[in-house]
């Protein structure tokens, strides 16, 4: 396997859990709330939704497992904050895949136009 292929495989393995975690509307909404910058408690993240605290906690644990959010204990309360690094990694991976598709379409167009 070439170095480039190994690099792409490593990126894919890194990004797969992030894509899986973000592949849910509720988790995307939580990420959107946390992207506003302020760490938030489960109670704050539950406000304005039909979700229970237990449901929000379950989704936050999934996001935490993918390293998208992290929790910080403050007294008896946990505050959750977004870690933007994994999302940047996914964006970089998507940019690479997008470029590969653009290159493939360019080659196909050149072949068809011959």
C-alpha positions as a Markdown table, in Angstrom:
| # | Residue | x | y | z |
|---|---|---|---|---|
| 1 | Unk | 0.0 | 0.0 | 0.0 |
| 2 | Unk | 1.4 | 3.4 | -0.9 |
| 3 | Unk | 2.1 | 6.1 | 1.6 |
| 4 | Unk | -0.8 | 8.2 | 0.1 |
| 5 | Unk | -3.2 | 5.3 | 0.4 |
| 6 | Unk | -2.1 | 4.7 | 4.0 |
| 7 | Unk | -2.6 | 8.4 | 4.8 |
| 8 | Unk | -6.1 | 8.4 | 3.3 |
| 9 | Unk | -7.0 | 5.2 | 5.3 |
| 10 | Unk | -5.7 | 6.8 | 8.5 |
| 11 | Unk | -7.8 | 9.9 | 7.8 |
| 12 | Unk | -10.9 | 7.9 | 7.1 |
| 13 | Unk | -10.4 | 5.9 | 10.3 |
| 14 | Unk | -10.0 | 9.1 | 12.2 |
| 15 | Unk | -13.1 | 10.7 | 10.6 |
| 16 | Unk | -15.5 | 7.8 | 10.7 |
| 17 | Unk | -16.6 | 8.1 | 14.4 |
| 18 | Unk | -16.9 | 11.9 | 13.9 |
| 19 | Unk | -19.2 | 11.4 | 10.9 |
| 20 | Unk | -21.2 | 8.8 | 12.8 |
| 21 | Unk | -21.6 | 11.1 | 15.8 |
| 22 | Unk | -22.7 | 14.0 | 13.6 |
| 23 | Unk | -25.1 | 11.8 | 11.6 |
| 24 | Unk | -27.9 | 12.5 | 14.0 |
| 25 | Unk | -30.1 | 15.7 | 13.9 |
| 26 | Unk | -30.2 | 16.0 | 17.7 |
| 27 | Unk | -26.4 | 15.8 | 18.0 |
| 28 | Unk | -26.0 | 18.3 | 15.2 |
| 29 | Unk | -28.3 | 20.6 | 17.1 |
| 30 | Unk | -26.2 | 20.2 | 20.3 |
| 31 | Unk | -23.0 | 20.9 | 18.3 |
| 32 | Unk | -24.7 | 24.0 | 16.9 |
| 33 | Unk | -25.5 | 25.2 | 20.5 |
| 34 | Unk | -22.0 | 24.5 | 21.7 |
| 35 | Unk | -20.5 | 26.2 | 18.7 |
| 36 | Unk | -21.7 | 29.5 | 20.1 |
| 37 | Unk | -18.7 | 29.4 | 22.4 |
| 38 | Unk | -20.0 | 29.2 | 25.9 |
| 39 | Unk | -19.7 | 25.9 | 27.9 |
| 40 | Unk | -23.2 | 24.7 | 28.8 |
| 41 | Unk | -24.8 | 22.4 | 31.3 |
| 42 | Unk | -27.1 | 19.6 | 30.4 |
| 43 | Unk | -30.0 | 21.7 | 31.7 |
| 44 | Unk | -29.0 | 24.6 | 29.4 |
| 45 | Unk | -28.7 | 22.2 | 26.4 |
| 46 | Unk | -32.1 | 20.7 | 27.2 |
| 47 | Unk | -33.9 | 24.0 | 27.2 |
| 48 | Unk | -36.2 | 24.6 | 24.3 |
| 49 | Unk | -36.3 | 20.9 | 23.3 |
| 50 | Unk | -38.6 | 18.0 | 23.9 |
| 51 | Unk | -35.7 | 15.9 | 25.1 |
| 52 | Unk | -35.1 | 14.7 | 28.6 |
| 53 | Unk | -31.9 | 15.3 | 30.4 |
| 54 | Unk | -31.1 | 11.6 | 30.1 |
| 55 | Unk | -31.5 | 11.8 | 26.3 |
| 56 | Unk | -29.3 | 14.8 | 26.0 |
| 57 | Unk | -26.7 | 13.1 | 28.2 |
| 58 | Unk | -26.7 | 10.1 | 26.0 |
| 59 | Unk | -26.1 | 12.2 | 22.9 |
| 60 | Unk | -23.4 | 14.2 | 24.6 |
| 61 | Unk | -21.6 | 11.0 | 25.6 |
| 62 | Unk | -21.6 | 9.9 | 21.9 |
| 63 | Unk | -20.2 | 13.3 | 20.9 |
| 64 | Unk | -17.6 | 13.0 | 23.7 |
| 65 | Unk | -16.6 | 9.5 | 22.5 |
| 66 | Unk | -15.9 | 11.1 | 19.1 |
| 67 | Unk | -13.9 | 13.8 | 20.9 |
| 68 | Unk | -16.2 | 16.5 | 19.4 |
| 69 | Unk | -17.2 | 17.8 | 22.9 |
| 70 | Unk | -15.5 | 17.6 | 26.3 |
| 71 | Unk | -16.9 | 18.0 | 29.7 |
| 72 | Unk | -15.5 | 20.0 | 32.6 |
| 73 | Unk | -16.7 | 19.3 | 36.1 |
| 74 | Unk | -17.7 | 22.5 | 38.0 |
| 75 | Unk | -18.9 | 21.5 | 41.5 |
| 76 | Unk | -21.7 | 19.1 | 41.1 |
| 77 | Unk | -22.4 | 20.1 | 37.5 |
| 78 | Unk | -20.7 | 19.1 | 34.2 |
| 79 | Unk | -20.3 | 21.8 | 31.6 |
| 80 | Unk | -19.9 | 20.7 | 28.0 |
| 81 | Unk | -17.8 | 22.6 | 25.4 |
| 82 | Unk | -17.1 | 22.1 | 21.7 |
| 83 | Unk | -13.6 | 20.9 | 20.6 |
| 84 | Unk | -13.3 | 22.2 | 17.1 |
| 85 | Unk | -10.2 | 20.2 | 16.1 |
| 86 | Unk | -12.1 | 17.0 | 15.1 |
| 87 | Unk | -14.5 | 19.0 | 12.9 |
| 88 | Unk | -11.6 | 20.7 | 11.2 |
| 89 | Unk | -10.1 | 17.3 | 10.6 |
| 90 | Unk | -13.3 | 16.2 | 8.9 |
| 91 | Unk | -13.4 | 19.4 | 6.8 |
| 92 | Unk | -9.9 | 18.7 | 5.6 |
| 93 | Unk | -10.8 | 15.1 | 4.8 |
| 94 | Unk | -13.9 | 16.3 | 2.9 |
| 95 | Unk | -11.7 | 18.8 | 1.0 |
| 96 | Unk | -9.3 | 16.1 | -0.1 |
| 97 | Unk | -12.2 | 13.8 | -1.2 |
| 98 | Unk | -13.8 | 16.7 | -3.0 |
| 99 | Unk | -10.5 | 17.4 | -4.9 |
| 100 | Unk | -10.2 | 13.8 | -5.8 |
| 101 | Unk | -13.8 | 13.9 | -7.3 |
| 102 | Unk | -13.0 | 17.1 | -9.2 |
| 103 | Unk | -9.8 | 15.5 | -10.6 |
| 104 | Unk | -11.8 | 12.4 | -11.6 |
| 105 | Unk | -14.5 | 14.5 | -13.3 |
| 106 | Unk | -11.8 | 16.5 | -15.1 |
| 107 | Unk | -10.2 | 13.2 | -16.4 |
| 108 | Unk | -13.6 | 11.9 | -17.5 |
| 109 | Unk | -14.4 | 15.2 | -19.3 |
| 110 | Unk | -11.1 | 15.1 | -21.1 |
| 111 | Unk | -11.7 | 11.5 | -22.1 |
| 112 | Unk | -15.2 | 12.2 | -23.4 |
| 113 | Unk | -14.1 | 15.3 | -25.3 |
| 114 | Unk | -11.4 | 13.4 | -27.3 |
